[in-house]
Amino acid sequence: MDKNKDRQFLVSVSPHVRSEETTARIMWSVSAALLPAAAMGAYFFGPKAVITISISIIVAVLTEYLYQKGMKKKNTIGDGSALLTGLLLGLNLPASVPFYIPLVGAVVAILITKLIFGGLGYNIFNPALVGRAFLLMSFPKLMTIWTQPTAAFVKIDAVTTATPLGILKEEGIQKLLETFGGSFNMYMQMLSGNRAGSIGETSAIALLAGAAFLFYKRYITWHVPFSFLGSAALMAWIFGGKGAFFTGDPLLHMLSGGMLLGSFFMATDYVTSPAVKKGQILFGAGCGFLTMLIRLKGGYPEGVMFAILIMNCLTPMIDRGFRTKVFGSAKGAAR
Amino acid sequence: MTLGTFRGGVHPPDKKELSKDKAIAACSSPARVVVPLSQHIGAPCKPVVEIGQAVKKGEVIGAAEGFVSAPVHSSVSGKVAAIGEFLSATGRMVQSVVIENDMQEEWAALKDNPDYEKLSSEELKEKIKQAGIVGMGGAAFPAHVKLSPPKEKPIDAVILNGAECEPYLTADYRIMIERAPDVIAGLKVLMKMLGVSRGYIGIEDNKPDAVEIIKKAAESDSAIEIIALEVKYPQGAEKMLIKSVTGREVPPRGLPMDAGVVVHNIGTAVAVYEAVRYGKPLVERVVTITGESIKEPKNLLVKVGTLISDVVEECGGLASDTAKVISGGPMMGFALSSLEVPVTKGTSGVLAIPEQPIIHYEHFGPCIRCGRCIDVCPMGLMPSMLSVLSEKGLYEEAKEYKLFDCFECGSCTYVCPSKRPIVQFIRLAKSLVKP
């Protein structure tokens, strides 16, 4: 009995056990889920894509590291969120951009959007998307030069072309189908990723595989992405056709632009989307609606980025409006 | 078979395999017991013995003061050695009676009642009260209070809580396996006292053998129904259990009686039976002594007032890697700073666990708004908001997020990937503002 008398024990309040899930594990897993899309981007757009992504990641992590060092704050690069932001930004850029584009974008994403708002958890906007929006407005030319995918590392001279959404906006559906040689070919190329666009947005198969992994790990739920895609598909079907209502092609809109990358990997960002499921559905539906509004009526061919950023603004309001119902407060609950 | 369940909850590793196959054994009688005079919510008891006085086992040493109180009895025969403030498992100093055990195990005269079934509801209630019976699930609320609902709250069912949803603990499981007839008899007494015709026993589905054995014991009684429950914490929380078993929801800040039910623990049912049948007061209880750092995990019948150090010794002592010793379960139990604290009527388990990164965190990160805590909160609260508001000192604002509806099960804290002390923040806010 006495041998334990002087023993010291840890004393803390309950609970005394914790799950093994950590923020870092979630961030690293989401990054891993993006690897297939990154690999397909590298396959189709060559070494330039790899360089762009790498610069974006390195600068993002370095920015966070230096800021925290300079401000004498706790180093948080281990939580993986800076790396994920860098990766997402890189995947959202055209492969052809010069080196300073990912560099500037990553600094804006990490420093302006995240760190000065208080770091992870306190940012209002999706950092990678603010970085991209900043670049699009500051370097509109460079950010809209798209290269033809070559499916080879050997080709040095990149051929510039337009994205499917660009063709659709400027020249119409007929021209788009001509470019791909029929609708079946078009869908197949879009599934594999053999189309012009940002590095990580083109391969639907790779993105869906990554998303499936996130669903399996329960890192994301259906609420945001499916309401996003659902409302966008509905809009595309109703208003996307030429002349008549209900003649649009939802599938084309699902597979083009940043729809899949945005709905599964960016709109689902925990920090900048609502916390309650009902709010998430509204958030996703709003993203889909705004995306299609911009695509069909706006000045840009693509609207995913602005749609998500606008809905990010509304997130605090949605959170206030959609609170959970306390157990037992439903009508007639007692009996 | 559909399992009874509720919305939310978590699935911590149950670790029950450490002790589930250990039959209940009597713990050796200790050289002395320290019996706290306050073992429950409500008024502390008044000592009715003097230092040097000889007492018998089962003799009242602390008299109940007021309605929400239960008397305390000596758990050994011997001599009162001291009356004073002693450390309790909750970390507070509590007035206690220390009795030197003469090892004679001499009982005070107990009134045997073979015909207890003929007693009236009031007579039964009086016996329960005299026996000092309290809820044995942890909170130790005096049982007779729960059994005396006000007239305007009609009760139509009694639920026995056999969920034992806390990881590690197996005391209730062993009681159900080994003493099923007594459990059923206790439930019947409870039903009679409340004048209800429905009795339920809710048991988590990870104890299929207990479900079977209890079902068999209750076979002849159509008024009693055994409900298998989904395995998840906090299935045994009163409100969740009521929802899982009957589908009813207790309104916010309400009590089980607001949903027309009274909930009692498995151990309490057996104590109730022993009190009305044999006149035996509550002086001992089954305690699970377990955890990775306990050399020989056991389910022991322990005398109230036995020091935890004695109980741990009975189980081979602590391994050298012991980091934390907990009274109760790992989700809601109290970490002990010293083993020199007594087992009380509400002590369901003693755990000794080694330090592991997933058990102890010194640092926590910001809320990343992942919403896991919201998904698991059985009360439908937004723990993330509560923790952030409390962290910033906005305690009054936390009330808008239903601060006081939290019953502190800790599920939010269990799942938080940022390892935020969410429920701790909630407790802090609760202690600093009025409801």
Interface residues (C-beta under 8 A of the other chain):
Chain A: M1 K3 N4 K5 R7 F9 L10 V11 S12 V13 S14 P15 H16 V17 R18 S19 E20 E21 T22 T23 R25 I26 T76 D79 G118 G119 L120 G121 Y122 Y270 V271 S273 A275 V276 K277 R323 T324 K325 V326 F327 G328 S329 A330 A333 A334 R335
Chain B: F6 R7 V10 P12 P13 G91 P167 K239 K243 R248 E249 V250 P251 P252 G254 D258 A259 G260 L307 S309 D310 V312 E313 G317 L318 T322 A323 K324 V325 I326 G328 P330 M331 M332 G333 F334 A335 L336 S337 S338 L339 E340 L351 I353 E355 I358 I359 H360 Y361 G365 P366 C367 I368 R369 C370 G371 R372 I374 D375 C377 P378 M379 G380 L381 M382 S384 M385 Y401 K402 D405 E408 G410 T413 Y414 V415 C416 P417 S418 K419 P421 V423 Q424 R427
